[in-house]
Structure formats: structure tokens, C-alpha cells
Amino acid sequence: MYTFNPGPSQVYPQVRQYLQDAFDEGWLSAQHRGERFVQLMRQTVAELKNKLNIPQDYTVFFMSSATECWEVLAQSLTPNKSLHLYSGAFGEKWFDYAKALRPNSTGIKFGLDEVPNANNLPGLDEETDLVCITQNETSNATQLRDGVILNLYNRLPGNTLLAVDATSSLGGVQLKYIKADIWYASVQKCFGQPAGLSIMLLSPRAVERFRKINERSHYNSLTAQYEKMLNFQTTHTPNVLGIYLLSRTLHDRPGIKVTHQHLQDRASKLYDYFDQATQLTPMVQTPETRSTTVIGLQGPAPLIDEVKRRALAQGLQLGSGYGNWKPTSLRIANFPAIPDAAFEQLVQFFAKEFA
């Protein structure tokens, strides 16, 4: 069985051995205040920065999920308000979470085949603490390219930070981290890991800002987490197993440049195929806004149900649509842990059953 579900998604087959090793090596009962765990944290942070080309002066935090990142950013880096640019369900959910804590926060919605206009952002002023974007919107298979992010970053007021949800691209796409202040992702997508861990990356500018704000009202407040991470510790009992699995996976995988090229080549072939050869068509018509790591296909609801049912009978689990697109779309994850053989079988399935 291959799963193309975009999260939780296919894990690397090596995870089975890593889990056995974690048990044998005593990591399931390891003390998280001991030197052994500190060394694991230090090693994992080093592997992340090395394999993903993350700037050395960015600070790495480990949390439970991307959802927790939404809340932490509102708590610790948003004393006034945030501005959210979104085209899909997860960007909108981030806005909803932020607005619940900071009611003055505002949102601007744009279409699947559009990019946000950096020159016209109503609500952006000196009181805006964060501008929040979703680099890869899992719900509708769209993606913001580097140039769009850079354009936004260059137009921010002096005190405003740019925060990026990269949940379904971090670990699979080569990102230019210096063009934003905050990046975060969960590991159950491009990292090929079981769910229950997320990664947040903060620039020196973002660190300076939350230290100045000095919000300490929550167990996961960034100021407190930062003070612990200076010694590779956490404010609370962390997901030791998740961090161990991430460290092992990063060590055994190639650098992001290799992974990025592989996924890009695979995505290009898939889009070329679905653009012309099947009864379903890509959800996103504009190549500039198409995701590399999540391919969305659309069609009549009965056809979508039939495609998913027949695929599952052949050992191919396709991802359902999400939100407003659920009945009339499906999603195909193009994550590193899914082997090329799975995509070859997928294309053969469509060619035989739905050409």
C-alpha cells in the first residue's frame, strides 16, 4: 500500500528500524534533562541547519504541531495585531486562531491562480506585528514562489516581521530562509515522520523582538523556550522519540538541493501528464502558483469518489480534497518519502482506468 495522503503521510521505510533502535537504545525512557538528551538536541539542530541550508544564526524550536506554532506566535510576537494573506483553509485557520487572541488582526483572501499584491495591503501599518503567509497551502495545492515572498518582505514596515507556514514544503523544497523572519512546519509531511512534532525557525530579528516583548504567561512562551534552547533544553517534556526519529532521518537523507530537484522533476512530469491525459484536471491552472509537493486534481464529485475507490483497490491511497474543495477534488502528496515506484504505479493506474 502506498499512501499519497498529504498528511499524515507516507513515512520513510527506515522508520521501522529507527523505532526498534530507539527502544533498544533506551530513548523511550530517556531523561530529557540529562546530558544525553542535550547531545541529541544539539545534533538534531546541527543536522537540520546542515541538510536544509538554514542560516546558522536562526534559532530552532521544537513544538507539538503547526497549530501550536499559530498560537505561540500570537501569544509571544503579536502584542497588537497580525495581517494574514491566504488562499486556502489552513491560511484562514491561522487567521482565525490569531484573531481569537488578537481581535484587531485582519485577513486578505486571494484566489488559487493569484498571488498577493504586495503593493496593496489594506491594514498594513506600523501597528502590524506580523504579516502571515502560507508558502505551500496544503488544502488547495498552491504555492508562493521565492519572488513573491521576497517582494512582501521588502515592503514591510520597519517593525513588522514576516511569518511563513511551510508545513507541506519544509524538508522538500529549497527555501530562502533569510527572506522571512519565521518559518515553521510539522514533520508528518516532507520529513516523512510520524505526526506529533513541529519545527519553528526564527531569525535574529524575531528573537530580538520577542525578547523585547518578554511575554511569559504560557508554558510555551517563546522567551522561556529560547532561554532553555540556549542549552538545548525545553520548557516542558518534549517529544523525545520524535526528535530522535528526525535526527536519524536527517542524517540518512541527502541535502535539500538534491531533494528539491527530485521533487521538482517529479512534479513537472505529473503536471504535464494530468494537464492532457486524464479525465481529471489540475485544480490550479497557473503554473506559477502550483505546488511542488501537493498536486490537486479536480472533477465531478462522482468521478472523484470512483477514482479514489478504484485506486485504493489497487493499493494506492489518494488524499481527499479539503474544505470547500472536498467533494470535487483529490490531492496527491509529492513528498520525499514516497518512492518513484509509487508514482509510476499511480500514472499507470490513471492511464489504464481514467485516460
C-alpha positions as CSV (number, residue, x, y, z in Angstrom):
1,M,0.0,0.0,0.0
2,Y,1.3,3.5,-1.0
3,T,-0.4,6.5,0.6
4,F,-0.4,9.8,-1.3
5,N,-2.4,11.4,1.6
6,P,-0.8,14.9,2.2
7,G,-0.6,14.4,6.0
8,P,-0.1,12.4,8.0
9,S,1.7,11.0,5.0
10,Q,3.9,8.1,4.0
11,V,6.9,7.6,6.4
12,Y,10.3,6.5,5.3
13,P,10.6,2.7,5.5
14,Q,13.7,3.1,7.6
15,V,11.5,4.5,10.4
16,R,10.7,0.9,11.4
17,Q,14.4,0.3,12.2
18,Y,14.7,3.6,13.8
19,L,11.9,2.8,16.2
20,Q,13.5,-0.5,17.1
21,D,16.8,1.2,17.7
22,A,15.1,3.9,19.8
23,F,13.6,1.1,22.0
24,D,16.9,-0.8,22.2
25,E,18.9,2.3,23.0
26,G,16.6,3.4,25.8
27,W,15.3,6.6,24.2
28,L,11.7,5.8,25.1
29,S,12.5,6.4,28.8
30,A,15.4,8.8,28.4
31,Q,15.7,11.7,30.9
32,H,15.1,14.9,29.0
33,R,17.2,17.0,31.4
34,G,20.2,14.8,31.1
35,E,23.4,15.3,29.0
36,R,22.4,12.5,26.6
37,F,19.3,14.3,25.5
38,V,21.2,17.6,25.3
39,Q,23.6,16.0,22.8
40,L,20.6,14.6,20.8
41,M,19.1,18.1,20.6
42,R,22.4,19.6,19.6
43,Q,23.0,17.0,16.9
44,T,19.4,17.4,15.5
45,V,19.7,21.2,15.3
46,A,23.1,20.8,13.5
47,E,21.6,18.3,11.1
48,L,18.6,20.5,10.3
49,K,20.8,23.5,9.6
50,N,23.3,21.5,7.5
51,K,20.8,19.4,5.4
52,L,18.3,22.3,4.8
53,N,20.8,25.2,4.5
54,I,19.2,27.0,7.4
55,P,21.3,30.1,8.4
56,Q,23.5,29.4,11.4
57,D,22.1,32.5,13.3
58,Y,18.5,31.3,13.1
59,T,17.1,29.7,16.3
60,V,15.4,26.3,16.1
61,F,12.5,25.4,18.3
62,F,10.6,22.1,18.6
63,M,6.9,22.1,19.3
64,S,4.0,19.7,19.0
65,S,2.4,20.8,15.8
66,A,2.0,23.7,13.3
67,T,-1.2,24.5,15.2
68,E,0.8,25.2,18.3
69,C,3.0,27.5,16.3
70,W,0.0,29.6,15.3
71,E,-0.9,30.1,19.0
72,V,2.7,30.7,20.1
73,L,3.2,33.4,17.5
74,A,0.0,35.2,18.6
75,Q,1.0,34.9,22.2
76,S,4.6,35.9,22.1
77,L,5.2,38.0,19.0
78,T,1.8,39.8,18.4
79,P,1.1,42.4,21.1
80,N,-1.1,44.3,18.7
81,K,-2.2,42.6,15.5
82,S,-1.3,40.5,12.5
83,L,-2.2,40.6,8.9
84,H,-2.9,37.3,7.1
85,L,-2.8,36.7,3.4
86,Y,-4.4,33.4,2.4
87,S,-6.0,31.5,-0.4
88,G,-7.0,28.3,1.4
89,A,-8.3,26.6,4.5
90,F,-5.0,26.4,6.5
91,G,-4.1,30.1,6.0
92,E,-7.6,31.0,7.0
93,K,-7.5,28.8,10.1
94,W,-4.2,30.5,11.1
95,F,-6.0,33.9,10.8
96,D,-8.9,32.6,12.9
97,Y,-6.6,31.5,15.7
98,A,-4.7,34.8,15.6
99,K,-8.0,36.8,15.6
100,A,-9.3,34.9,18.7
101,L,-6.2,36.1,20.7
102,R,-5.7,39.4,18.9
103,P,-9.1,40.7,17.7
104,N,-7.6,43.6,15.7
105,S,-5.9,41.1,13.3
106,T,-7.1,41.3,9.7
107,G,-7.1,38.9,6.7
108,I,-6.9,39.3,2.9
109,K,-8.0,36.4,0.7
110,F,-6.8,35.8,-2.8
111,G,-7.6,33.2,-5.5
112,L,-5.9,29.9,-6.4
113,D,-4.4,31.3,-9.5
114,E,-3.4,34.7,-8.0
115,V,-0.5,35.9,-5.8
116,P,-1.0,38.5,-3.1
117,N,-0.3,42.1,-4.2
118,A,2.5,43.4,-2.0
119,N,1.8,47.0,-3.2
120,N,-1.8,47.0,-1.9
121,L,-2.2,45.5,1.6
122,P,-5.1,47.2,3.4
123,G,-4.5,47.1,7.2
124,L,-0.7,47.0,7.0
125,D,0.7,49.8,9.2
126,E,3.3,50.4,11.9
127,E,1.0,48.6,14.4
128,T,1.2,45.4,12.4
129,D,3.4,42.9,14.3
130,L,3.3,40.1,11.8
131,V,2.4,39.5,8.2
132,C,1.5,35.9,7.9
133,I,1.5,33.8,4.7
134,T,1.3,30.1,3.8
135,Q,4.1,29.2,1.5
136,N,2.5,25.9,0.4
137,E,-1.2,25.7,1.0
138,T,-2.0,22.0,1.6
139,S,-5.7,22.4,1.2
140,N,-5.7,23.6,-2.4
141,A,-2.3,22.7,-3.8
142,T,-1.0,26.2,-4.3
143,Q,2.5,27.6,-3.6
144,L,4.1,31.1,-3.2
145,R,7.4,31.3,-5.0
146,D,10.5,32.9,-3.7
147,G,10.0,36.1,-5.6
148,V,6.6,36.7,-4.1
149,I,7.9,36.2,-0.5
150,L,10.9,38.5,-1.2
151,N,8.6,41.2,-2.6
152,L,6.4,41.1,0.5
153,Y,9.5,41.1,2.8
154,N,10.9,44.2,1.1
155,R,7.7,46.1,1.6
156,L,7.2,45.6,5.3
157,P,7.3,48.5,7.8
158,G,10.4,48.5,9.9
159,N,8.9,46.7,12.9
160,T,6.8,44.2,11.1
161,L,8.0,40.5,10.8
162,L,7.2,38.1,8.0
163,A,6.0,34.7,9.3
164,V,5.7,31.7,6.9
165,D,3.7,28.5,7.3
166,A,5.8,26.0,5.3
167,T,4.1,22.9,6.7
168,S,3.9,20.9,3.5
169,S,7.2,22.2,1.9
170,L,9.9,22.5,4.6
171,G,12.2,19.5,4.1
172,G,11.2,19.0,0.5
173,V,11.7,22.4,-1.1
174,Q,14.8,24.6,-1.0
175,L,13.6,27.7,0.8
176,K,15.4,31.1,1.1
177,Y,15.1,31.5,4.9
178,I,16.7,34.9,5.1
179,K,13.7,36.3,3.2
180,A,11.4,35.8,6.2
181,D,11.7,36.0,10.0
182,I,9.7,33.0,11.0
183,W,9.3,29.6,9.3
184,Y,7.5,26.5,10.7
185,A,6.4,23.1,9.7
186,S,5.1,19.7,11.0
187,V,7.2,16.6,10.4
188,Q,4.4,14.4,9.1
189,K,4.8,15.7,5.6
190,C,8.1,16.3,3.8
191,F,10.1,15.0,6.7
192,G,8.5,11.5,6.3
193,Q,7.9,11.2,10.1
194,P,5.0,10.2,12.3
195,A,2.9,13.1,13.5
196,G,3.5,14.9,16.8
197,L,6.4,17.2,16.3
198,S,6.9,20.6,14.6
199,I,9.9,22.8,13.9
200,M,10.0,26.6,14.1
201,L,12.9,28.7,12.8
202,L,13.3,32.3,14.0
203,S,15.7,34.9,12.6
204,P,17.8,37.1,14.9
205,R,15.4,39.9,14.3
206,A,12.4,37.8,15.5
207,V,14.4,36.7,18.6
208,E,15.2,40.3,19.4
209,R,11.5,41.2,19.1
210,F,10.1,38.5,21.4
211,R,12.8,39.2,23.9
212,K,11.8,42.8,23.9
213,I,8.1,42.0,24.3
214,N,9.1,39.5,27.0
215,E,5.7,37.6,27.1
216,R,6.0,34.9,29.8
217,S,2.3,34.0,30.5
218,H,2.3,30.5,29.0
219,Y,4.3,27.3,29.3
220,N,5.3,27.6,25.7
221,S,6.1,31.3,25.6
222,L,8.9,32.0,23.2
223,T,11.1,33.9,25.7
224,A,11.1,30.9,28.1
225,Q,11.6,28.4,25.3
226,Y,14.5,30.5,23.9
227,E,16.2,30.6,27.3
228,K,16.0,26.8,27.5
229,M,17.1,26.3,23.9
230,L,20.3,28.2,24.6
231,N,21.3,25.0,26.4
232,F,19.4,22.7,24.1
233,Q,16.7,22.1,26.6
234,T,12.9,22.7,26.5
235,T,10.4,24.3,28.9
236,H,8.4,21.1,29.1
237,T,8.8,17.3,28.5
238,P,9.5,17.2,24.7
239,N,8.7,14.5,22.1
240,V,12.0,12.7,22.6
241,L,11.1,9.9,20.3
242,G,10.1,12.4,17.5
243,I,13.3,14.3,17.9
244,Y,15.3,11.1,17.8
245,L,13.5,9.9,14.6
246,L,14.0,13.3,13.0
247,S,17.7,13.2,13.8
248,R,18.2,9.7,12.3
249,T,16.2,10.6,9.2
250,L,18.1,13.8,8.5
251,H,21.4,12.1,8.9
252,D,20.5,9.4,6.4
253,R,18.9,11.7,3.8
254,P,20.7,13.8,1.1
255,G,20.9,17.6,1.3
256,I,17.9,19.8,0.3
257,K,19.3,20.7,-3.1
258,V,19.1,17.1,-4.2
259,T,15.7,16.5,-2.7
260,H,14.3,19.8,-4.1
261,Q,15.4,18.9,-7.7
262,H,14.0,15.4,-7.4
263,L,10.6,16.6,-6.2
264,Q,10.5,19.4,-8.8
265,D,11.3,16.9,-11.7
266,R,8.6,14.6,-10.4
267,A,6.0,17.4,-10.1
268,S,6.7,18.6,-13.6
269,K,6.1,15.2,-15.0
270,L,2.9,14.8,-13.0
271,Y,1.5,18.2,-14.1
272,D,2.4,17.5,-17.7
273,Y,0.6,14.2,-17.5
274,F,-2.6,15.5,-15.8
275,D,-2.7,18.6,-18.0
276,Q,-3.5,16.5,-21.0
277,A,-4.0,12.8,-20.3
278,T,-6.9,12.1,-17.8
279,Q,-10.5,12.9,-17.1
280,L,-9.3,14.9,-14.1
281,T,-7.6,18.3,-14.4
282,P,-5.2,20.2,-12.0
283,M,-7.0,22.4,-9.5
284,V,-4.5,25.2,-10.1
285,Q,-4.4,26.4,-13.7
286,T,-1.5,28.9,-13.4
287,P,1.9,27.1,-13.3
288,E,3.4,30.0,-11.2
289,T,1.1,29.2,-8.3
290,R,1.1,25.4,-8.5
291,S,2.6,23.5,-5.6
292,T,5.6,21.3,-6.0
293,T,4.8,19.0,-3.1
294,V,0.9,18.7,-3.2
295,I,-0.8,18.1,-6.6
296,G,-4.5,18.9,-6.6
297,L,-6.9,17.4,-9.2
298,Q,-10.5,18.3,-9.7
299,G,-13.5,16.8,-11.3
300,P,-17.2,15.9,-10.8
301,A,-17.9,14.5,-7.3
302,P,-19.0,11.1,-8.5
303,L,-15.8,10.8,-10.6
304,I,-13.6,11.8,-7.7
305,D,-15.2,9.1,-5.5
306,E,-14.8,6.5,-8.2
307,V,-11.1,7.4,-8.7
308,K,-10.3,7.1,-5.0
309,R,-12.2,3.8,-4.7
310,R,-10.6,2.2,-7.6
311,A,-7.1,3.4,-6.6
312,L,-7.5,2.1,-3.1
313,A,-8.4,-1.3,-4.5
314,Q,-5.0,-1.3,-6.3
315,G,-3.1,-0.3,-3.2
316,L,-3.0,3.4,-3.9
317,Q,-4.5,5.7,-1.2
318,L,-5.2,9.1,-2.7
319,G,-5.7,12.2,-0.5
320,S,-9.2,13.6,-0.3
321,G,-10.0,17.2,-1.1
322,Y,-10.2,19.7,1.8
323,G,-12.7,22.3,2.9
324,N,-14.8,23.8,0.2
325,W,-12.9,21.7,-2.4
326,K,-13.5,18.3,-0.6
327,P,-16.3,16.8,-2.8
328,T,-14.8,17.8,-6.2
329,S,-11.1,17.3,-5.7
330,L,-8.4,15.0,-4.6
331,R,-4.8,15.6,-3.5
332,I,-1.6,13.7,-4.3
333,A,1.4,14.3,-2.0
334,N,4.8,14.5,-3.7
335,F,6.8,14.1,-0.6
336,P,10.4,12.7,-0.4
337,A,9.4,9.5,1.5
338,I,7.1,8.4,-1.4
339,P,9.2,6.3,-3.8
340,D,9.4,6.8,-7.5
341,A,7.9,3.3,-8.0
342,A,4.7,4.6,-6.3
343,F,4.3,7.4,-8.8
344,E,5.0,5.0,-11.7
345,Q,2.2,2.8,-10.5
346,L,-0.1,5.8,-10.0
347,V,0.4,7.1,-13.6
348,Q,-0.2,3.5,-14.9
349,F,-3.4,3.4,-12.9
350,F,-4.7,6.6,-14.4
351,A,-3.6,5.7,-17.9
352,K,-5.4,2.4,-17.7
353,E,-8.5,3.4,-15.8
354,F,-9.2,7.1,-16.5
355,A,-7.3,8.2,-19.6
